[in-house]
Amino acid sequence: MSGLELAADVALQTEQAAGPTLENAGAAAIAVGLAALAAGYAERGIGAAAVGAIAEDDDMFVPGLIMTVLPETLVILALVVVFIV
């Protein structure tokens, strides 16, 4: 076997041994999952601060609720993008 044939054989083996690729459904699942994880992480701190603010002043209920709901829009937008693409 010559060096050229050996190089071609190695190239073919490398091409056949390539790992699996990420399909569209898998990419969408990762995008929505990461968005949900980030929203949950953001709500962790916002929720604690909102409850503390509401405990001190009842007028902070609406701003606290709005701030708590804002990170969820990230997940909703991720789902919209999945259905558009």
N, C-alpha and C positions, 0 to 999 in steps of 0.2 A: 504494500500500500504506500503510495507516494505521499509527500507532505501536503499536496493540494487536495488529494482525496480525503486525507485524514481531517484537514481543516473543514471541508464541506460536510463530512460526517458529524463532526463536533457541532457545527452550526445547526444542522438539522436536529440533533438531539436537544440542543438548547432551545430551539424553537418549539419542539414538541413538549418539553418539560416546563413550559411557561405556566405560571399559576393561573388560577381562575380570575376572570375579570369581573368588575363590579357592574351588574346590570342596572337598568334604569330603576327598577323597583327597589333594589338594594340601596341605591343612592338616595332615593326618596325617603326610604325608611331611616337612613342615617341622618338626613337633614331634619326630618321632623323629630326624631329622637333627641338630637343635640339641641334643637330649639326648645323642646319640652324640658330637658335637663337644665338649660340655662334659665328658663323662666322659673322653674322650681327653686333654683339657687338664688335668684333675685328676690323671689317672694319670701324666702326665709327671713331675710333681714328686714324687708319692708313690712311684713306682717307683724313682726315683733315690735317695730317702731310704731306702727299704726295703733296697735293695741295699747301700748304705753301712752301714746298721745290721747287716745280716746278715754283712757282711765283718768287722765288729768283734766280733760276738757271735753264735754259731750259734743261741742260744736265741731270737733275734728273728725266726726264720723264720716261725713261725705268725702272730704279730702283723703282720709285714710283708706276708704273703700276704693276711690279712684286710683290711688297709688298702688293699691294691692292688685287691682285688675289690669293695670297697664302691661305688666310683663306677659300676661296671657295673650295679648294681641300678637306677640312674637310667634306663638305657636299657631294662631289662626292664620297669620300671614304665611307661615311655612306650609300649612295645608293648602292654602290658595295657590301658592306657587307649584305645589305638587300637582294639583289638578290642571293648572294652566300648561305646564310642561308635559 
